[in-house]
Each structure stands twice: as C-alpha cells, then as structure tokens.
Amino acid sequence: MNLLQHLRYFVAVAEERHFGRAAERLQMAQPPLSQQIRRLEREVGTPLFTRTTRRVDLTPAGAAYLERARAILAAVDEAAEEARRVAAGLVGHLVIGCVGSVTYSLLPALARRLASELPGIDVSFRGEMLAAEQIEAVRTGTVDLALLRPPVTDGALAVTPLREDRLVVAIPQGHRLAERDRIRMADLAEAEFIVHSADRKSAMYGVVQRLAAAAGFTPRIQHEVGETSTVITLVAGGLGIAVVPEPVTALALAGVVFRPLTRPPAGVELVAAHRADRLEPHLQRTLELVRELTGEEPGSPVPGPPTAGAAAGGGRPRTPPPRARRPS
C-alpha cells in the first residue's frame, strides 16, 4: 500500500471518528482498513488514534498528523488538476506576433476569445511586426506563434494557411481616385506610393512591385515606412496612396478612403507559423482558435517552406493552397 493511500485512509477515519463509517465511505471492508491504520501507526512510530467500542479519537500526535496529511493530499490533488489542465491546453504562456493588418482586425477578436475561453493561458501580443522580424523571433523563441504574410522559407517552422485577404487601395480623401468605386492597378500608374520598407523585408513591398509590373509600370515610391499605422497616417496626410490588405480598413482613420482593387483581383495570404518542434497543447489550442476565427477547420500545420506569397495578377482570385499533413 502506498503512502498516499495510507494518508487517505487515515483522513477518512479521522473525519468519521468511526472505522465502520470510514470503511463505508472508502467503499472497502472494515478489517482491512483497521489493518492499514495499524500499519501506518507502526511506520509513524506512535499511536494516532485512541479506540473505544463506540468511538475513535485522535491522539495529540494524530491531530498534528491530520493537519499535514490534509495539506499533502490537497497539494497532490492540485498537482494532478494542473497536469490535466496543461495536457488539455488550458494553461501556459504564449507570445503572439502579428503583422500590422492582423493587429487591427484579427488580434482584438483573438484577444477576446482567449480571455473568455482560455483564461488560463497567459498571452502577450507583439503587434506591427513585419514577416522577417517574426520569422527570426519564432526561430529564436522570443515569439511562440506568428501571424504573418508568406513566404516563410525557414524549414524549422511549421506553417498553417489561414486565409487570403483581398487588397484595397488607401486614398487621401479628396484625391481624384477617391471618387471611384473600384480601382484598377493601371489607374495607379501616375500615383505616388507609400509602401512598407524594403529594407525591413516587408512582404507588401514585393506585392506592390509585382502588381505594378503586371500592370506595366514601375511604382513611384515617395515614402517607405515600417508600420502599417504609419502608412495609413501618411495617406491621411495627403502624401500618397497605399495598397494594403483589406483588414487595414479597421483603422478607419479620418481623411482616408478605401477602395477595392479589382483589376487584377489580388490578395495576400495570411499564415500562422511556429517552431515545428513546439507541440505544447496550449499552443495547439490557440492555433485552433485562430483557425476558427479565420474561417478554417482545425487541421495539421505544414512544415516550411510553405505556400507561395501574394497574388500578383491574373484574371482570377487566388485561393489558399490545399493543406498538407506533416509526414508521419
């Protein structure tokens, strides 16, 4: 008989003050229970109970032992419950990195759902991170889960496709293009562009370059900035136009209007990435929640390198590639 079982037997007898009632509570016969209590007393080296035909009372040593026994059993039960919660993905710590468009759209909804459904996960967010920064942060372990734009070429990362976001054009209010309901890429040939910085390896910088090339012109880039919020702020200031993912419209900054980019219909993928060797349940539960919020069914991540990047042209909208499963 192990010590924990002895402690549970002892606590039952101490609380019931009667071997028969304690045996009934423990769903066992009385004689074996009496034998186990005597064995415990021998191991402790002193009587823990005084026994009469009608009643069982604790000795002073037994009263002291009861206090410690209850504390030990409570600690064991708490440890078991914590282990179950960890295994179920209900407890843990995560740092989630987000590109700018996710910071303003998906992140608020994700934060609310995590707080309501997985309150035991301690989550912190790092917004306005470009893809290259996130990939390095995930690789080094400073970010656990990244929500970013592909490509992701690091084979140590598992990449999960989430959705494709349509592209829109952010235009200063009062600009001639703001009068249109829809914008073709060719309409932007004479426009001054505000783009994410090429030096910081922004995925959107390459998107703008490819879309412009497909429309037959080289974009006139006037400003390169690091954060999506700064891009839209400069548009509001009348300093140029910007091609951005549709979720950026959540900023709703005064002085800016957004128009869909319809020719060619283009989009940029959003993916989630984490280290392929990170399989903690709370990370997987969070990833499932992200997939739910972005409209995908839970599934297996794809080891990097993943899918291609943004659509740069063509006559049809692109759809996310089929998901593959990690080889068994």
Solvent accessible surface area in square Angstrom, and as a share of the most:
residue,aa,sasa,rsa
1,M,117,0.52
2,N,97,0.50
3,L,104,0.52
4,L,65,0.32
5,Q,55,0.25
6,H,4,0.02
7,L,3,0.01
8,R,85,0.31
9,Y,20,0.07
10,F,0,0.00
11,V,13,0.07
12,A,1,0.01
13,V,0,0.00
14,A,0,0.00
15,E,75,0.34
16,E,47,0.21
17,R,70,0.26
18,H,61,0.27
19,F,19,0.08
20,G,22,0.21
21,R,120,0.44
22,A,0,0.00
23,A,4,0.03
24,E,136,0.61
25,R,116,0.42
26,L,49,0.24
27,Q,167,0.74
28,M,51,0.23
29,A,59,0.46
30,Q,85,0.38
31,P,85,0.53
32,P,53,0.34
33,L,0,0.00
34,S,18,0.12
35,Q,97,0.43
36,Q,22,0.10
37,I,0,0.00
38,R,113,0.41
39,R,99,0.36
40,L,1,0.01
41,E,18,0.08
42,R,164,0.60
43,E,112,0.50
44,V,57,0.33
45,G,63,0.61
46,T,51,0.29
47,P,83,0.52
48,L,1,0.00
49,F,4,0.02
50,T,74,0.43
51,R,101,0.37
52,T,92,0.53
53,T,145,0.84
54,R,216,0.79
55,R,125,0.46
56,V,7,0.04
57,D,50,0.26
58,L,32,0.16
59,T,19,0.11
60,P,122,0.77
61,A,41,0.31
62,G,0,0.00
63,A,53,0.41
64,A,62,0.48
65,Y,53,0.20
66,L,16,0.08
67,E,127,0.57
68,R,173,0.63
69,A,2,0.01
70,R,112,0.41
71,A,61,0.47
72,I,80,0.40
73,L,16,0.08
74,A,48,0.37
75,A,58,0.45
76,V,50,0.29
77,D,72,0.37
78,E,121,0.54
79,A,59,0.46
80,A,39,0.30
81,E,79,0.36
82,E,99,0.45
83,A,60,0.46
84,R,144,0.53
85,R,84,0.31
86,V,65,0.38
87,A,74,0.57
88,A,44,0.34
89,G,0,0.00
90,L,50,0.25
91,V,41,0.23
92,G,22,0.22
93,H,96,0.43
94,L,0,0.00
95,V,25,0.14
96,I,0,0.00
97,G,0,0.00
98,C,0,0.00
99,V,11,0.06
100,G,5,0.05
101,S,5,0.03
102,V,0,0.00
103,T,30,0.17
104,Y,43,0.16
105,S,34,0.22
106,L,8,0.04
107,L,26,0.13
108,P,50,0.32
109,A,27,0.21
110,L,0,0.00
111,A,34,0.26
112,R,157,0.57
113,R,62,0.23
114,L,7,0.03
115,A,71,0.55
116,S,83,0.54
117,E,84,0.38
118,L,6,0.03
119,P,102,0.64
120,G,29,0.27
121,I,11,0.05
122,D,88,0.46
123,V,36,0.21
124,S,48,0.31
125,F,61,0.26
126,R,108,0.40
127,G,34,0.33
128,E,36,0.16
129,M,13,0.06
130,L,15,0.07
131,A,9,0.07
132,A,35,0.27
133,E,64,0.29
134,Q,0,0.00
135,I,33,0.17
136,E,81,0.36
137,A,8,0.06
138,V,1,0.01
139,R,107,0.39
140,T,77,0.45
141,G,38,0.37
142,T,78,0.46
143,V,1,0.01
144,D,15,0.08
145,L,0,0.00
146,A,0,0.00
147,L,0,0.00
148,L,0,0.00
149,R,11,0.04
150,P,5,0.03
151,P,81,0.51
152,V,0,0.00
153,T,103,0.60
154,D,34,0.17
155,G,48,0.46
156,A,48,0.37
157,L,0,0.00
158,A,0,0.00
159,V,1,0.00
160,T,0,0.00
161,P,7,0.04
162,L,0,0.00
163,R,55,0.20
164,E,41,0.18
165,D,10,0.05
166,R,151,0.55
167,L,2,0.01
168,V,8,0.05
169,V,0,0.00
170,A,0,0.00
171,I,0,0.00
172,P,12,0.07
173,Q,129,0.57
174,G,75,0.72
175,H,52,0.23
176,R,129,0.47
177,L,0,0.00
178,A,12,0.09
179,E,151,0.68
180,R,100,0.36
181,D,109,0.56
182,R,154,0.56
183,I,0,0.00
184,R,108,0.39
185,M,0,0.00
186,A,50,0.39
187,D,19,0.10
188,L,0,0.00
189,A,33,0.26
190,E,121,0.54
191,A,4,0.03
192,E,70,0.31
193,F,0,0.00
194,I,2,0.01
195,V,5,0.03
196,H,10,0.05
197,S,14,0.09
198,A,38,0.29
199,D,130,0.67
200,R,77,0.28
201,K,148,0.63
202,S,10,0.06
203,A,22,0.17
204,M,14,0.06
205,Y,50,0.19
206,G,21,0.20
207,V,2,0.01
208,V,3,0.02
209,Q,55,0.25
210,R,107,0.39
211,L,0,0.00
212,A,0,0.00
213,A,72,0.56
214,A,69,0.54
215,A,35,0.27
216,G,68,0.66
217,F,32,0.13
218,T,110,0.64
219,P,11,0.07
220,R,107,0.39
221,I,48,0.24
222,Q,85,0.38
223,H,67,0.30
224,E,81,0.36
225,V,25,0.14
226,G,12,0.12
227,E,64,0.29
228,T,7,0.04
229,S,42,0.27
230,T,48,0.28
231,V,1,0.00
232,I,0,0.00
233,T,75,0.43
234,L,37,0.19
235,V,0,0.00
236,A,31,0.24
237,G,55,0.53
238,G,47,0.45
239,L,77,0.38
240,G,9,0.08
241,I,1,0.00
242,A,1,0.01
243,V,5,0.03
244,V,1,0.00
245,P,5,0.03
246,E,57,0.25
247,P,19,0.12
248,V,0,0.00
249,T,48,0.28
250,A,59,0.46
251,L,52,0.26
252,A,82,0.63
253,L,70,0.35
254,A,93,0.72
255,G,23,0.22
256,V,16,0.09
257,V,29,0.17
258,F,38,0.16
259,R,60,0.22
260,P,48,0.30
261,L,9,0.05
262,T,43,0.25
263,R,161,0.59
264,P,25,0.16
265,P,38,0.24
266,A,8,0.06
267,G,1,0.01
268,V,3,0.02
269,E,4,0.02
270,L,0,0.00
271,V,0,0.00
272,A,0,0.00
273,A,0,0.00
274,H,1,0.00
275,R,72,0.26
276,A,31,0.24
277,D,98,0.51
278,R,47,0.17
279,L,109,0.54
280,E,58,0.26
281,P,50,0.31
282,H,19,0.08
283,L,0,0.00
284,Q,47,0.21
285,R,90,0.33
286,T,0,0.00
287,L,4,0.02
288,E,76,0.34
289,L,9,0.05
290,V,0,0.00
291,R,2,0.01
292,E,99,0.44
293,L,48,0.24
294,T,14,0.08
295,G,69,0.67
296,E,41,0.18
297,E,126,0.57
298,P,77,0.48
299,G,29,0.28
300,S,27,0.17
301,P,11,0.07
302,V,26,0.15
303,P,41,0.26
304,G,11,0.10
305,P,90,0.57
306,P,27,0.17
307,T,26,0.15
308,A,72,0.56
309,G,15,0.14
310,A,16,0.13
311,A,2,0.01
312,A,29,0.22
313,G,21,0.20
314,G,55,0.53
315,G,71,0.69
316,R,200,0.73
317,P,97,0.61
318,R,75,0.27
319,T,107,0.62
320,P,46,0.29
321,P,42,0.27
322,P,127,0.80
323,R,99,0.36
324,A,52,0.40
325,R,179,0.66
326,R,83,0.30
327,P,111,0.70
328,S,164,1.06
